[in-house]
């Protein structure tokens, strides 16, 4: 059972990282792969984003939710796996 949880956490980590990388490419989030990544990660990233709004940096904003979720996954994997 723990190996399944570890595997799911690893997959979630990879998907969050893929979504973060795709956010740097204009138009990538509107592709079929991008919309799938958003659908998979939004239930995890959305609540974190509501609790921790994006940080304003000059004219833009930095979304810290992928960083927080990645850190949480690393902590969970260290405790469980």
Secondary structure, 3 states (H helix, E strand, C coil): CHHHHHHHHHHHHHHHHHHHHHCCCCCHHHCHHHHHHHHHHHHHHHHHHHHCCCEEECCEEECCHHHHHHHHHHHHHHHHC
